[in-house]
Amino acid sequence: MTQNPTLYCSTCRTTKPPLFARRAYRCVMCGKTRNLTDYRVELDQLRAMTASRPVMKVVPSTPAPLAPTTTCAWDTCENEPRSNSKYCSRNCSNRNARARHAVRKAS
């Protein structure tokens, strides 16, 4: 389950904690300066606001539909090709190579 990030500034809604110097909190993103009591009140309000919000769950997207089925690249074969090849088997690959070689040799 994912948690809501802690917000530290009501102005810029940053999740980065403020700097504490000279008895005051300063937002690192927008530069807003607050004294200690104002910061604690604001932080309590922000925490109450984020606690009341529902946690968003990440829903995995549906997988892409499979590509339409194709047939082997060899002319007379009607089988489905392997996942990493355009031929269904090494045998069909060799047949196609022999046929191309015969065509080249004849011309």
For each residue, the residues with C-beta under 8 A, 3 or more apart:
1: 55 57
2: 55 56 57 58
3: 55
4: 50 51 53 55
5: 15 50
6: 15 46 47 50
7: 10 13 14 15 46 47 49 50
8: 14 15 16 17 18 27 43 46
9: 12 13 14 18 27 29 30 32
10: 7 13 42 45 46
11: 27 30 32
12: 9 27 29 30 32
13: 7 9 10
14: 7 8 9 27 28 29 30
15: 5 6 7 8
16: 8 28 29
17: 8 28
18: 8 9 25 26 27 28 39
19: 25 26 28
20: 24 25 26
21: 24 26
22:
23: 35 36
24: 20 21 33 34 35 36
25: 18 19 20 33 34 35 36 39
26: 18 19 20 21 31 32 33
27: 8 9 11 12 14 18 30 31 32 33
28: 14 16 17 18 19
29: 9 12 14 16
30: 9 11 12 14 27
31: 26 27
32: 9 11 12 26 27
33: 24 25 26 27
34: 24 25 38 39 42
35: 23 24 25 38 39
36: 23 24 25 39 40
37: 40 41
38: 34 35 41 42
39: 18 25 34 35 36 42 43
40: 36 37 43 44
41: 37 38 44 45
42: 10 34 38 39 45 46
43: 8 39 40 46 47
44: 40 41 47 48
45: 10 41 42 48 49
46: 6 7 8 10 42 43 49 50
47: 6 7 43 44 50 51
48: 44 45 51 52
49: 7 45 46 52 53
50: 4 5 6 7 46 47 53
51: 4 47 48
52: 48 49
53: 4 49 50
54:
55: 1 2 3 4
56: 2
57: 1 2
58: 2
59:
60:
61:
62:
63:
64:
65:
66: 69
67: 70
68:
69: 66 80
70: 67 80 81 86
71: 77 78 79 80 81
72: 77 78 79 80 81 86 87 88 89 92
73: 81 86 87 92 96
74: 77 87 88 92 93 95 96
75:
76:
77: 71 72 74 87 88 92
78: 71 72
79: 71 72 88 89 92
80: 69 70 71 72 88
81: 70 71 72 73 85 86 87 88
82: 85 87 88 89
83:
84:
85: 81 82 88 93
86: 70 72 73 81
87: 72 73 74 77 81 82 90 92 93 96
88: 72 74 77 79 80 81 82 85 92
89: 72 79 82 92 93
90: 87 93 94
91: 94 95
92: 72 73 74 77 79 87 88 89 95 96
93: 74 85 87 89 90 96 97
94: 90 91 97 98
95: 74 91 92 98 99
96: 73 74 87 92 93 99 100
97: 93 94 100 101
98: 94 95 101 102
99: 95 96 102 103
100: 96 97 103 104
101: 97 98 104 105
102: 98 99 105 106
103: 99 100 106 107
104: 100 101 107
105: 101 102
106: 102 103
107: 103 104
